[in-house]
Amino acid sequence: MRRVFTISVVAILALGLLAFAGAGGQQKGGGSDRSQPVEQQGSQDQDRLHTQSKTRDQVRLHDDEIYGHELMSKEELNRYREKLQTMHTEKAREQFQMQHEETMRARALQQNKDIVPPGQGPIYRGDMMTVQERNEFREQLRRIESEQERAEFLARHREEMNKRVESIEKETEEAE
């Protein structure tokens, strides 16, 4: 008898906790549609929070995290952040950033300067390349998605640069 009573109490407590957890999950939505399952409401809340967090993180970008920052004035960097903050959709932000990158590439070409995208360091034998070649290399490298493609691209580049060095050494020897 005592065992049946204990099992009944545990079952009632478990049902009560489930009901309490379900009601709490619906209230967290802050005015969300209660006709939706709790799982969907939680997912929507997470998506909204993730998007807001991502937008704030993009606005708090440090100078060196902005593509082409070395070609921009402080005022331009601040305007970039402000404009990025006003973008309400991911698609609008992506379009703005693509347009910005194109502008920076044109500016770099005009000023004959390198653009080093965030996260990229020096290029192997970059001293043997023109500014335009370095910028094209960095842009190609930036667009590669898989590690295998990246490794193959870097290996081809290393071979090309070594051939270029050998060619120059050969020309120098012949000139002497």
ABEGO torsion letter per residue (X at the ends): XAAAAAAAAAAAAAAAAAAAAAAAAAAAAGGBBAABBAAAAAAAAAAAAAAAAAAAAAAABBAAABBGAAABBAAAAAAAAAAAAABABAAAAAAAAAAAAAAAAAAAAAAGBBBBBBGBBBBBGAAABBAAAAAAAAAAAAABABAAAAAAAAAAAAAAAAAAAAAAAAAAAAAX
